[in-house]
């Protein structure tokens, strides 16, 4: 594997590395790369800082009325489309197909 491919693969693994979701072999591979790659070390530190800052954001439950209103909006069914229009389009397509076949083979 060349250096660029290896570097790109490691970059894609940094988030999983931070969340400790890698296998032991993958984590070792990332650690070895981090020893040599300043840009990946910087990216990992930025991810850690974002994780630290977001952990400080307090969770506030929305008011019950807001949740109920949202649930009401989500449960409204969209008007059904198709029906007759779909049937008419299908029949028109079939008629067009038959006409094309008949006009090609008199």
Gaussian input, Z-matrix of N, CA and C with variables (Angstrom, degrees):
# hf/3-21g

backbone

0 1
 N
 C     1     B1
 C     2     B2     1     A1
 N     3     B3     2     A2     1     D1
 C     4     B4     3     A3     2     D2
 C     5     B5     4     A4     3     D3
 N     6     B6     5     A5     4     D4
 C     7     B7     6     A6     5     D5
 C     8     B8     7     A7     6     D6
 N     9     B9     8     A8     7     D7
 C    10    B10     9     A9     8     D8
 C    11    B11    10    A10     9     D9
 N    12    B12    11    A11    10    D10
 C    13    B13    12    A12    11    D11
 C    14    B14    13    A13    12    D12
 N    15    B15    14    A14    13    D13
 C    16    B16    15    A15    14    D14
 C    17    B17    16    A16    15    D15
 N    18    B18    17    A17    16    D16
 C    19    B19    18    A18    17    D17
 C    20    B20    19    A19    18    D18
 N    21    B21    20    A20    19    D19
 C    22    B22    21    A21    20    D20
 C    23    B23    22    A22    21    D21
 N    24    B24    23    A23    22    D22
 C    25    B25    24    A24    23    D23
 C    26    B26    25    A25    24    D24
 N    27    B27    26    A26    25    D25
 C    28    B28    27    A27    26    D26
 C    29    B29    28    A28    27    D27
 N    30    B30    29    A29    28    D28
 C    31    B31    30    A30    29    D29
 C    32    B32    31    A31    30    D30
 N    33    B33    32    A32    31    D31
 C    34    B34    33    A33    32    D32
 C    35    B35    34    A34    33    D33
 N    36    B36    35    A35    34    D34
 C    37    B37    36    A36    35    D35
 C    38    B38    37    A37    36    D36
 N    39    B39    38    A38    37    D37
 C    40    B40    39    A39    38    D38
 C    41    B41    40    A40    39    D39
 N    42    B42    41    A41    40    D40
 C    43    B43    42    A42    41    D41
 C    44    B44    43    A43    42    D42
 N    45    B45    44    A44    43    D43
 C    46    B46    45    A45    44    D44
 C    47    B47    46    A46    45    D45
 N    48    B48    47    A47    46    D46
 C    49    B49    48    A48    47    D47
 C    50    B50    49    A49    48    D48
 N    51    B51    50    A50    49    D49
 C    52    B52    51    A51    50    D50
 C    53    B53    52    A52    51    D51
 N    54    B54    53    A53    52    D52
 C    55    B55    54    A54    53    D53
 C    56    B56    55    A55    54    D54
 N    57    B57    56    A56    55    D55
 C    58    B58    57    A57    56    D56
 C    59    B59    58    A58    57    D57
 N    60    B60    59    A59    58    D58
 C    61    B61    60    A60    59    D59
 C    62    B62    61    A61    60    D60
 N    63    B63    62    A62    61    D61
 C    64    B64    63    A63    62    D62
 C    65    B65    64    A64    63    D63
 N    66    B66    65    A65    64    D64
 C    67    B67    66    A66    65    D65
 C    68    B68    67    A67    66    D66
 N    69    B69    68    A68    67    D67
 C    70    B70    69    A69    68    D68
 C    71    B71    70    A70    69    D69
 N    72    B72    71    A71    70    D70
 C    73    B73    72    A72    71    D71
 C    74    B74    73    A73    72    D72
 N    75    B75    74    A74    73    D73
 C    76    B76    75    A75    74    D74
 C    77    B77    76    A76    75    D75
 N    78    B78    77    A77    76    D76
 C    79    B79    78    A78    77    D77
 C    80    B80    79    A79    78    D78
 N    81    B81    80    A80    79    D79
 C    82    B82    81    A81    80    D80
 C    83    B83    82    A82    81    D81
 N    84    B84    83    A83    82    D82
 C    85    B85    84    A84    83    D83
 C    86    B86    85    A85    84    D84
 N    87    B87    86    A86    85    D85
 C    88    B88    87    A87    86    D86
 C    89    B89    88    A88    87    D87
 N    90    B90    89    A89    88    D88
 C    91    B91    90    A90    89    D89
 C    92    B92    91    A91    90    D90
 N    93    B93    92    A92    91    D91
 C    94    B94    93    A93    92    D92
 C    95    B95    94    A94    93    D93
 N    96    B96    95    A95    94    D94
 C    97    B97    96    A96    95    D95
 C    98    B98    97    A97    96    D96
 N    99    B99    98    A98    97    D97
 C   100   B100    99    A99    98    D98
 C   101   B101   100   A100    99    D99
 N   102   B102   101   A101   100   D100
 C   103   B103   102   A102   101   D101
 C   104   B104   103   A103   102   D102
 N   105   B105   104   A104   103   D103
 C   106   B106   105   A105   104   D104
 C   107   B107   106   A106   105   D105
 N   108   B108   107   A107   106   D106
 C   109   B109   108   A108   107   D107
 C   110   B110   109   A109   108   D108
 N   111   B111   110   A110   109   D109
 C   112   B112   111   A111   110   D110
 C   113   B113   112   A112   111   D111
 N   114   B114   113   A113   112   D112
 C   115   B115   114   A114   113   D113
 C   116   B116   115   A115   114   D114
 N   117   B117   116   A116   115   D115
 C   118   B118   117   A117   116   D116
 C   119   B119   118   A118   117   D117
 N   120   B120   119   A119   118   D118
 C   121   B121   120   A120   119   D119
 C   122   B122   121   A121   120   D120
 N   123   B123   122   A122   121   D121
 C   124   B124   123   A123   122   D122
 C   125   B125   124   A124   123   D123
 N   126   B126   125   A125   124   D124
 C   127   B127   126   A126   125   D125
 C   128   B128   127   A127   126   D126
 N   129   B129   128   A128   127   D127
 C   130   B130   129   A129   128   D128
 C   131   B131   130   A130   129   D129
 N   132   B132   131   A131   130   D130
 C   133   B133   132   A132   131   D131
 C   134   B134   133   A133   132   D132
 N   135   B135   134   A134   133   D133
 C   136   B136   135   A135   134   D134
 C   137   B137   136   A136   135   D135
 N   138   B138   137   A137   136   D136
 C   139   B139   138   A138   137   D137
 C   140   B140   139   A139   138   D138
 N   141   B141   140   A140   139   D139
 C   142   B142   141   A141   140   D140
 C   143   B143   142   A142   141   D141
 N   144   B144   143   A143   142   D142
 C   145   B145   144   A144   143   D143
 C   146   B146   145   A145   144   D144
 N   147   B147   146   A146   145   D145
 C   148   B148   147   A147   146   D146
 C   149   B149   148   A148   147   D147
 N   150   B150   149   A149   148   D148
 C   151   B151   150   A150   149   D149
 C   152   B152   151   A151   150   D150
 N   153   B153   152   A152   151   D151
 C   154   B154   153   A153   152   D152
 C   155   B155   154   A154   153   D153
 N   156   B156   155   A155   154   D154
 C   157   B157   156   A156   155   D155
 C   158   B158   157   A157   156   D156
 N   159   B159   158   A158   157   D157
 C   160   B160   159   A159   158   D158
 C   161   B161   160   A160   159   D159
 N   162   B162   161   A161   160   D160
 C   163   B163   162   A162   161   D161
 C   164   B164   163   A163   162   D162
 N   165   B165   164   A164   163   D163
 C   166   B166   165   A165   164   D164
 C   167   B167   166   A166   165   D165
 N   168   B168   167   A167   166   D166
 C   169   B169   168   A168   167   D167
 C   170   B170   169   A169   168   D168
 N   171   B171   170   A170   169   D169
 C   172   B172   171   A171   170   D170
 C   173   B173   172   A172   171   D171
 N   174   B174   173   A173   172   D172
 C   175   B175   174   A174   173   D173
 C   176   B176   175   A175   174   D174
 N   177   B177   176   A176   175   D175
 C   178   B178   177   A177   176   D176
 C   179   B179   178   A178   177   D177
 N   180   B180   179   A179   178   D178
 C   181   B181   180   A180   179   D179
 C   182   B182   181   A181   180   D180
 N   183   B183   182   A182   181   D181
 C   184   B184   183   A183   182   D182
 C   185   B185   184   A184   183   D183
 N   186   B186   185   A185   184   D184
 C   187   B187   186   A186   185   D185
 C   188   B188   187   A187   186   D186
 N   189   B189   188   A188   187   D187
 C   190   B190   189   A189   188   D188
 C   191   B191   190   A190   189   D189
 N   192   B192   191   A191   190   D190
 C   193   B193   192   A192   191   D191
 C   194   B194   193   A193   192   D192
 N   195   B195   194   A194   193   D193
 C   196   B196   195   A195   194   D194
 C   197   B197   196   A196   195   D195
 N   198   B198   197   A197   196   D196
 C   199   B199   198   A198   197   D197
 C   200   B200   199   A199   198   D198
 N   201   B201   200   A200   199   D199
 C   202   B202   201   A201   200   D200
 C   203   B203   202   A202   201   D201
 N   204   B204   203   A203   202   D202
 C   205   B205   204   A204   203   D203
 C   206   B206   205   A205   204   D204
 N   207   B207   206   A206   205   D205
 C   208   B208   207   A207   206   D206
 C   209   B209   208   A208   207   D207
 N   210   B210   209   A209   208   D208
 C   211   B211   210   A210   209   D209
 C   212   B212   211   A211   210   D210
 N   213   B213   212   A212   211   D211
 C   214   B214   213   A213   212   D212
 C   215   B215   214   A214   213   D213
 N   216   B216   215   A215   214   D214
 C   217   B217   216   A216   215   D215
 C   218   B218   217   A217   216   D216
 N   219   B219   218   A218   217   D217
 C   220   B220   219   A219   218   D218
 C   221   B221   220   A220   219   D219
 N   222   B222   221   A221   220   D220
 C   223   B223   222   A222   221   D221
 C   224   B224   223   A223   222   D222
 N   225   B225   224   A224   223   D223
 C   226   B226   225   A225   224   D224
 C   227   B227   226   A226   225   D225
 N   228   B228   227   A227   226   D226
 C   229   B229   228   A228   227   D227
 C   230   B230   229   A229   228   D228
 N   231   B231   230   A230   229   D229
 C   232   B232   231   A231   230   D230
 C   233   B233   232   A232   231   D231
 N   234   B234   233   A233   232   D232
 C   235   B235   234   A234   233   D233
 C   236   B236   235   A235   234   D234
 N   237   B237   236   A236   235   D235
 C   238   B238   237   A237   236   D236
 C   239   B239   238   A238   237   D237
 N   240   B240   239   A239   238   D238
 C   241   B241   240   A240   239   D239
 C   242   B242   241   A241   240   D240
 N   243   B243   242   A242   241   D241
 C   244   B244   243   A243   242   D242
 C   245   B245   244   A244   243   D243
 N   246   B246   245   A245   244   D244
 C   247   B247   246   A246   245   D245
 C   248   B248   247   A247   246   D246
 N   249   B249   248   A248   247   D247
 C   250   B250   249   A249   248   D248
 C   251   B251   250   A250   249   D249
 N   252   B252   251   A251   250   D250
 C   253   B253   252   A252   251   D251
 C   254   B254   253   A253   252   D252
 N   255   B255   254   A254   253   D253
 C   256   B256   255   A255   254   D254
 C   257   B257   256   A256   255   D255
 N   258   B258   257   A257   256   D256
 C   259   B259   258   A258   257   D257
 C   260   B260   259   A259   258   D258
 N   261   B261   260   A260   259   D259
 C   262   B262   261   A261   260   D260
 C   263   B263   262   A262   261   D261
 N   264   B264   263   A263   262   D262
 C   265   B265   264   A264   263   D263
 C   266   B266   265   A265   264   D264
 N   267   B267   266   A266   265   D265
 C   268   B268   267   A267   266   D266
 C   269   B269   268   A268   267   D267
 N   270   B270   269   A269   268   D268
 C   271   B271   270   A270   269   D269
 C   272   B272   271   A271   270   D270
 N   273   B273   272   A272   271   D271
 C   274   B274   273   A273   272   D272
 C   275   B275   274   A274   273   D273
 N   276   B276   275   A275   274   D274
 C   277   B277   276   A276   275   D275
 C   278   B278   277   A277   276   D276
 N   279   B279   278   A278   277   D277
 C   280   B280   279   A279   278   D278
 C   281   B281   280   A280   279   D279
 N   282   B282   281   A281   280   D280
 C   283   B283   282   A282   281   D281
 C   284   B284   283   A283   282   D282
 N   285   B285   284   A284   283   D283
 C   286   B286   285   A285   284   D284
 C   287   B287   286   A286   285   D285
 N   288   B288   287   A287   286   D286
 C   289   B289   288   A288   287   D287
 C   290   B290   289   A289   288   D288
 N   291   B291   290   A290   289   D289
 C   292   B292   291   A291   290   D290
 C   293   B293   292   A292   291   D291
 N   294   B294   293   A293   292   D292
 C   295   B295   294   A294   293   D293
 C   296   B296   295   A295   294   D294
 N   297   B297   296   A296   295   D295
 C   298   B298   297   A297   296   D296
 C   299   B299   298   A298   297   D297
 N   300   B300   299   A299   298   D298
 C   301   B301   300   A300   299   D299
 C   302   B302   301   A301   300   D300
 N   303   B303   302   A302   301   D301
 C   304   B304   303   A303   302   D302
 C   305   B305   304   A304   303   D303
 N   306   B306   305   A305   304   D304
 C   307   B307   306   A306   305   D305
 C   308   B308   307   A307   306   D306
 N   309   B309   308   A308   307   D307
 C   310   B310   309   A309   308   D308
 C   311   B311   310   A310   309   D309
 N   312   B312   311   A311   310   D310
 C   313   B313   312   A312   311   D311
 C   314   B314   313   A313   312   D312
 N   315   B315   314   A314   313   D313
 C   316   B316   315   A315   314   D314
 C   317   B317   316   A316   315   D315

   B1=1.4513
   B2=1.5211
   B3=1.3410
   B4=1.4550
   B5=1.5149
   B6=1.3372
   B7=1.4589
   B8=1.5140
   B9=1.3427
   B10=1.4627
   B11=1.5223
   B12=1.3271
   B13=1.4610
   B14=1.5193
   B15=1.3238
   B16=1.4554
   B17=1.5244
   B18=1.3351
   B19=1.4606
   B20=1.5278
   B21=1.3175
   B22=1.4697
   B23=1.5260
   B24=1.3193
   B25=1.4682
   B26=1.5264
   B27=1.3079
   B28=1.4686
   B29=1.5280
   B30=1.3315
   B31=1.4710
   B32=1.5266
   B33=1.3265
   B34=1.4712
   B35=1.5290
   B36=1.3225
   B37=1.4610
   B38=1.5305
   B39=1.3217
   B40=1.4670
   B41=1.5256
   B42=1.3149
   B43=1.4648
   B44=1.5278
   B45=1.3229
   B46=1.4641
   B47=1.5267
   B48=1.3261
   B49=1.4616
   B50=1.5260
   B51=1.3214
   B52=1.4566
   B53=1.5274
   B54=1.3147
   B55=1.4675
   B56=1.5265
   B57=1.3298
   B58=1.4706
   B59=1.5270
   B60=1.3298
   B61=1.4566
   B62=1.5264
   B63=1.3151
   B64=1.4591
   B65=1.5194
   B66=1.3158
   B67=1.4580
   B68=1.5267
   B69=1.3116
   B70=1.4637
   B71=1.5291
   B72=1.3188
   B73=1.4663
   B74=1.5312
   B75=1.3199
   B76=1.4634
   B77=1.5244
   B78=1.3282
   B79=1.4632
   B80=1.5261
   B81=1.3220
   B82=1.4673
   B83=1.5220
   B84=1.3247
   B85=1.4653
   B86=1.5320
   B87=1.3177
   B88=1.4647
   B89=1.5252
   B90=1.3337
   B91=1.4659
   B92=1.5249
   B93=1.3249
   B94=1.4642
   B95=1.5261
   B96=1.3157
   B97=1.4615
   B98=1.5289
   B99=1.3340
   B100=1.4653
   B101=1.5259
   B102=1.3299
   B103=1.4665
   B104=1.5231
   B105=1.3388
   B106=1.4622
   B107=1.5269
   B108=1.3254
   B109=1.4624
   B110=1.5278
   B111=1.3148
   B112=1.4632
   B113=1.5267
   B114=1.3302
   B115=1.4682
   B116=1.5270
   B117=1.3199
   B118=1.4672
   B119=1.5275
   B120=1.3359
   B121=1.4690
   B122=1.5237
   B123=1.3253
   B124=1.4663
   B125=1.5259
   B126=1.3219
   B127=1.4727
   B128=1.5262
   B129=1.3322
   B130=1.4603
   B131=1.5292
   B132=1.3125
   B133=1.4692
   B134=1.5251
   B135=1.3264
   B136=1.4680
   B137=1.5311
   B138=1.3223
   B139=1.4678
   B140=1.5240
   B141=1.3278
   B142=1.4719
   B143=1.5262
   B144=1.3349
   B145=1.4607
   B146=1.5326
   B147=1.3126
   B148=1.4698
   B149=1.5232
   B150=1.3226
   B151=1.4645
   B152=1.5321
   B153=1.3274
   B154=1.4620
   B155=1.5282
   B156=1.3179
   B157=1.4636
   B158=1.5262
   B159=1.3179
   B160=1.4677
   B161=1.5208
   B162=1.3190
   B163=1.4673
   B164=1.5260
   B165=1.3206
   B166=1.4630
   B167=1.5288
   B168=1.3196
   B169=1.4656
   B170=1.5235
   B171=1.3265
   B172=1.4703
   B173=1.5300
   B174=1.3109
   B175=1.4630
   B176=1.5144
   B177=1.2972
   B178=1.4619
   B179=1.5128
   B180=1.3040
   B181=1.4610
   B182=1.5255
   B183=1.3364
   B184=1.4598
   B185=1.5237
   B186=1.3304
   B187=1.4638
   B188=1.5318
   B189=1.3157
   B190=1.4618
   B191=1.5282
   B192=1.3435
   B193=1.4679
   B194=1.5275
   B195=1.3217
   B196=1.4635
   B197=1.5212
   B198=1.3335
   B199=1.4628
   B200=1.5235
   B201=1.3269
   B202=1.4601
   B203=1.5295
   B204=1.3285
   B205=1.4676
   B206=1.5221
   B207=1.3241
   B208=1.4590
   B209=1.5178
   B210=1.3233
   B211=1.4647
   B212=1.5218
   B213=1.3349
   B214=1.4576
   B215=1.5167
   B216=1.3082
   B217=1.4696
   B218=1.5193
   B219=1.3165
   B220=1.4602
   B221=1.5217
   B222=1.3227
   B223=1.4608
   B224=1.5243
   B225=1.3296
   B226=1.4623
   B227=1.5220
   B228=1.3212
   B229=1.4610
   B230=1.5151
   B231=1.2840
   B232=1.4599
   B233=1.5252
   B234=1.3156
   B235=1.4590
   B236=1.5214
   B237=1.2933
   B238=1.4599
   B239=1.5159
   B240=1.2852
   B241=1.4579
   B242=1.5147
   B243=1.2720
   B244=1.4554
   B245=1.5056
   B246=1.3089
   B247=1.4543
   B248=1.5097
   B249=1.3397
   B250=1.4598
   B251=1.5226
   B252=1.3066
   B253=1.4639
   B254=1.5231
   B255=1.3048
   B256=1.4589
   B257=1.5206
   B258=1.3119
   B259=1.4605
   B260=1.5247
   B261=1.3274
   B262=1.4643
   B263=1.5279
   B264=1.3346
   B265=1.4658
   B266=1.5189
   B267=1.3164
   B268=1.4585
   B269=1.5148
   B270=1.3295
   B271=1.4676
   B272=1.5257
   B273=1.3395
   B274=1.4650
   B275=1.5300
   B276=1.3049
   B277=1.4568
   B278=1.5180
   B279=1.3167
   B280=1.4617
   B281=1.5318
   B282=1.3272
   B283=1.4680
   B284=1.5257
   B285=1.3105
   B286=1.4588
   B287=1.5225
   B288=1.3131
   B289=1.4624
   B290=1.5274
   B291=1.3300
   B292=1.4678
   B293=1.5266
   B294=1.3259
   B295=1.4638
   B296=1.5217
   B297=1.3119
   B298=1.4684
   B299=1.5191
   B300=1.3166
   B301=1.4660
   B302=1.5210
   B303=1.3339
   B304=1.4670
   B305=1.5223
   B306=1.3196
   B307=1.4589
   B308=1.5232
   B309=1.2873
   B310=1.4686
   B311=1.5197
   B312=1.3204
   B313=1.4669
   B314=1.5259
   B315=1.3550
   B316=1.4731
   B317=1.5123
   A1=107.39
   A2=117.17
   A3=118.58
   A4=111.06
   A5=116.35
   A6=121.31
   A7=113.61
   A8=117.25
   A9=120.40
   A10=110.66
   A11=117.11
   A12=120.04
   A13=110.17
   A14=116.60
   A15=120.92
   A16=110.32
   A17=116.87
   A18=121.28
   A19=110.02
   A20=117.48
   A21=121.34
   A22=110.68
   A23=116.32
   A24=119.94
   A25=110.58
   A26=116.69
   A27=120.90
   A28=110.11
   A29=117.05
   A30=120.13
   A31=111.01
   A32=116.24
   A33=120.13
   A34=111.82
   A35=117.79
   A36=121.72
   A37=113.26
   A38=117.97
   A39=120.45
   A40=112.98
   A41=117.63
   A42=120.11
   A43=110.82
   A44=116.45
   A45=120.18
   A46=110.47
   A47=117.01
   A48=121.40
   A49=110.03
   A50=116.37
   A51=121.39
   A52=111.00
   A53=116.69
   A54=121.53
   A55=113.00
   A56=116.61
   A57=123.12
   A58=111.71
   A59=115.67
   A60=121.26
   A61=112.70
   A62=117.16
   A63=120.68
   A64=110.94
   A65=114.93
   A66=118.81
   A67=107.58
   A68=115.91
   A69=119.87
   A70=110.42
   A71=116.87
   A72=120.46
   A73=111.12
   A74=116.82
   A75=120.35
   A76=110.73
   A77=116.51
   A78=120.73
   A79=110.59
   A80=116.85
   A81=120.59
   A82=110.46
   A83=115.79
   A84=120.71
   A85=110.04
   A86=116.81
   A87=120.88
   A88=110.14
   A89=117.60
   A90=121.13
   A91=111.30
   A92=116.41
   A93=119.74
   A94=110.91
   A95=116.48
   A96=120.40
   A97=110.74
   A98=116.15
   A99=120.37
   A100=112.01
   A101=117.13
   A102=120.66
   A103=111.39
   A104=116.52
   A105=120.82
   A106=114.03
   A107=118.71
   A108=120.89
   A109=111.87
   A110=115.89
   A111=121.12
   A112=111.72
   A113=118.02
   A114=119.06
   A115=111.30
   A116=117.76
   A117=120.02
   A118=110.87
   A119=116.92
   A120=119.60
   A121=110.15
   A122=116.37
   A123=120.76
   A124=110.47
   A125=116.54
   A126=120.25
   A127=110.59
   A128=116.69
   A129=120.61
   A130=110.77
   A131=117.40
   A132=120.71
   A133=111.01
   A134=116.56
   A135=119.69
   A136=110.75
   A137=116.56
   A138=120.45
   A139=110.76
   A140=116.02
   A141=120.00
   A142=111.00
   A143=116.33
   A144=120.67
   A145=110.59
   A146=116.95
   A147=120.42
   A148=109.93
   A149=116.45
   A150=121.01
   A151=110.50
   A152=116.40
   A153=120.99
   A154=110.83
   A155=116.70
   A156=120.66
   A157=112.09
   A158=117.08
   A159=119.08
   A160=111.56
   A161=117.43
   A162=119.92
   A163=110.99
   A164=117.43
   A165=121.63
   A166=112.95
   A167=117.35
   A168=120.37
   A169=108.43
   A170=116.93
   A171=118.50
   A172=110.97
   A173=115.16
   A174=120.48
   A175=108.18
   A176=115.60
   A177=120.55
   A178=108.35
   A179=114.55
   A180=119.40
   A181=108.50
   A182=117.34
   A183=119.43
   A184=110.76
   A185=117.60
   A186=120.19
   A187=110.81
   A188=115.64
   A189=121.20
   A190=111.67
   A191=116.86
   A192=119.95
   A193=110.91
   A194=116.52
   A195=120.29
   A196=110.52
   A197=116.66
   A198=119.99
   A199=111.10
   A200=116.71
   A201=120.13
   A202=111.00
   A203=116.64
   A204=120.03
   A205=110.77
   A206=116.37
   A207=120.41
   A208=110.83
   A209=116.76
   A210=120.31
   A211=110.82
   A212=116.46
   A213=120.36
   A214=112.04
   A215=116.21
   A216=120.17
   A217=111.52
   A218=116.43
   A219=120.02
   A220=112.26
   A221=116.91
   A222=118.98
   A223=113.09
   A224=118.44
   A225=120.78
   A226=108.37
   A227=115.60
   A228=119.62
   A229=109.98
   A230=115.39
   A231=120.62
   A232=108.15
   A233=117.35
   A234=118.78
   A235=110.34
   A236=115.28
   A237=120.78
   A238=109.56
   A239=115.28
   A240=120.45
   A241=108.78
   A242=115.33
   A243=119.19
   A244=109.14
   A245=115.72
   A246=120.90
   A247=112.34
   A248=115.30
   A249=121.72
   A250=111.97
   A251=117.50
   A252=119.88
   A253=110.45
   A254=116.94
   A255=121.01
   A256=110.68
   A257=117.08
   A258=121.42
   A259=110.42
   A260=117.22
   A261=121.22
   A262=110.63
   A263=116.90
   A264=119.68
   A265=110.91
   A266=117.29
   A267=120.59
   A268=111.93
   A269=116.54
   A270=120.75
   A271=109.80
   A272=117.30
   A273=120.65
   A274=110.41
   A275=117.22
   A276=120.90
   A277=111.89
   A278=116.52
   A279=121.27
   A280=110.28
   A281=117.72
   A282=121.55
   A283=110.05
   A284=117.42
   A285=121.70
   A286=110.66
   A287=117.24
   A288=121.79
   A289=110.58
   A290=117.17
   A291=121.44
   A292=109.95
   A293=117.94
   A294=120.92
   A295=111.58
   A296=116.78
   A297=120.24
   A298=110.22
   A299=117.28
   A300=121.11
   A301=109.94
   A302=118.26
   A303=121.58
   A304=111.58
   A305=118.41
   A306=120.93
   A307=111.95
   A308=118.14
   A309=121.41
   A310=111.55
   A311=116.87
   A312=121.65
   A313=109.21
   A314=118.27
   A315=120.47
   A316=113.75
   D1=130.51
   D2=-178.82
   D3=-77.84
   D4=168.81
   D5=-175.47
   D6=-61.54
   D7=-41.14
   D8=-178.23
   D9=-65.98
   D10=-44.48
   D11=179.38
   D12=-63.82
   D13=-42.28
   D14=179.06
   D15=-63.48
   D16=-42.86
   D17=-179.93
   D18=-62.64
   D19=-46.31
   D20=-179.63
   D21=-62.55
   D22=-39.56
   D23=179.24
   D24=-65.13
   D25=-41.55
   D26=179.28
   D27=-65.24
   D28=-42.12
   D29=178.40
   D30=-56.52
   D31=-40.90
   D32=179.84
   D33=-69.52
   D34=-19.66
   D35=-177.19
   D36=-93.97
   D37=-8.52
   D38=-172.81
   D39=-59.97
   D40=-42.54
   D41=-179.15
   D42=-63.66
   D43=-44.32
   D44=178.24
   D45=-65.46
   D46=-35.40
   D47=176.53
   D48=-61.98
   D49=-46.21
   D50=179.78
   D51=-61.24
   D52=-38.32
   D53=-179.07
   D54=-86.53
   D55=5.85
   D56=179.14
   D57=56.07
   D58=45.99
   D59=-179.59
   D60=-108.00
   D61=5.31
   D62=-178.61
   D63=-91.75
   D64=157.41
   D65=171.81
   D66=-68.68
   D67=167.39
   D68=-179.91
   D69=-61.30
   D70=-40.34
   D71=-179.66
   D72=-65.92
   D73=-41.62
   D74=178.82
   D75=-65.46
   D76=-42.45
   D77=179.64
   D78=-62.11
   D79=-40.13
   D80=178.01
   D81=-63.77
   D82=-41.63
   D83=179.18
   D84=-60.84
   D85=-43.30
   D86=178.71
   D87=-65.14
   D88=-44.08
   D89=-179.43
   D90=-59.64
   D91=-43.87
   D92=179.04
   D93=-62.80
   D94=-40.94
   D95=179.26
   D96=-65.37
   D97=-41.41
   D98=-178.85
   D99=-62.06
   D100=-30.59
   D101=178.59
   D102=-63.44
   D103=-28.41
   D104=-175.59
   D105=-105.81
   D106=-16.96
   D107=-170.13
   D108=-115.00
   D109=106.80
   D110=-178.82
   D111=-66.77
   D112=-36.67
   D113=-177.55
   D114=-67.41
   D115=-36.69
   D116=177.30
   D117=-71.65
   D118=-36.36
   D119=175.53
   D120=-61.62
   D121=-42.75
   D122=178.54
   D123=-63.57
   D124=-44.65
   D125=179.52
   D126=-61.01
   D127=-41.88
   D128=179.39
   D129=-65.06
   D130=-40.93
   D131=178.13
   D132=-64.02
   D133=-38.70
   D134=177.10
   D135=-64.09
   D136=-40.33
   D137=177.15
   D138=-63.03
   D139=-42.05
   D140=178.47
   D141=-61.93
   D142=-41.01
   D143=179.86
   D144=-65.53
   D145=-42.02
   D146=177.26
   D147=-62.32
   D148=-43.07
   D149=178.89
   D150=-61.62
   D151=-42.44
   D152=179.83
   D153=-64.42
   D154=-44.99
   D155=-178.38
   D156=-67.31
   D157=-41.81
   D158=-179.82
   D159=-69.17
   D160=-27.37
   D161=177.63
   D162=-68.21
   D163=-21.64
   D164=-179.79
   D165=-83.93
   D166=-12.55
   D167=-178.89
   D168=-73.59
   D169=122.58
   D170=-179.21
   D171=-72.02
   D172=143.01
   D173=176.76
   D174=-88.70
   D175=127.72
   D176=176.72
   D177=-122.28
   D178=125.13
   D179=178.32
   D180=-73.73
   D181=132.54
   D182=178.13
   D183=-65.75
   D184=157.00
   D185=178.18
   D186=-58.64
   D187=146.93
   D188=-177.67
   D189=-56.78
   D190=-37.57
   D191=-179.84
   D192=-61.87
   D193=-38.84
   D194=-179.91
   D195=-66.06
   D196=-40.90
   D197=178.10
   D198=-64.40
   D199=-42.07
   D200=179.52
   D201=-64.75
   D202=-40.83
   D203=178.42
   D204=-63.36
   D205=-40.92
   D206=178.71
   D207=-64.95
   D208=-44.31
   D209=177.97
   D210=-60.43
   D211=-39.54
   D212=178.50
   D213=-62.68
   D214=-41.24
   D215=178.99
   D216=-67.50
   D217=-37.67
   D218=-178.69
   D219=-71.96
   D220=-27.96
   D221=-175.76
   D222=-87.59
   D223=-7.55
   D224=178.27
   D225=-70.47
   D226=128.60
   D227=-179.52
   D228=-80.46
   D229=139.74
   D230=175.72
   D231=-71.79
   D232=147.53
   D233=178.75
   D234=-60.81
   D235=140.16
   D236=-177.14
   D237=-75.92
   D238=131.10
   D239=178.82
   D240=-112.35
   D241=162.57
   D242=176.87
   D243=110.45
   D244=-108.92
   D245=178.51
   D246=48.50
   D247=-120.86
   D248=-176.54
   D249=-63.77
   D250=-40.90
   D251=-178.52
   D252=-60.57
   D253=-41.40
   D254=179.14
   D255=-65.99
   D256=-41.54
   D257=178.58
   D258=-63.10
   D259=-45.72
   D260=-179.39
   D261=-62.79
   D262=-41.73
   D263=178.56
   D264=-64.37
   D265=-38.62
   D266=178.41
   D267=-64.78
   D268=-44.28
   D269=179.10
   D270=-64.98
   D271=-42.87
   D272=179.17
   D273=-61.68
   D274=-40.63
   D275=177.58
   D276=-63.35
   D277=-41.28
   D278=178.90
   D279=-64.69
   D280=-43.77
   D281=178.59
   D282=-61.98
   D283=-43.50
   D284=178.30
   D285=-60.69
   D286=-42.92
   D287=178.43
   D288=-60.85
   D289=-46.87
   D290=-179.41
   D291=-62.09
   D292=-43.21
   D293=179.16
   D294=-61.66
   D295=-42.02
   D296=179.28
   D297=-63.13
   D298=-44.07
   D299=179.82
   D300=-63.23
   D301=-44.65
   D302=-178.83
   D303=-66.52
   D304=-37.88
   D305=-179.59
   D306=-71.69
   D307=-27.57
   D308=178.81
   D309=-78.79
   D310=-32.22
   D311=-177.18
   D312=-122.54
   D313=84.75
   D314=-177.66
   D315=-68.33

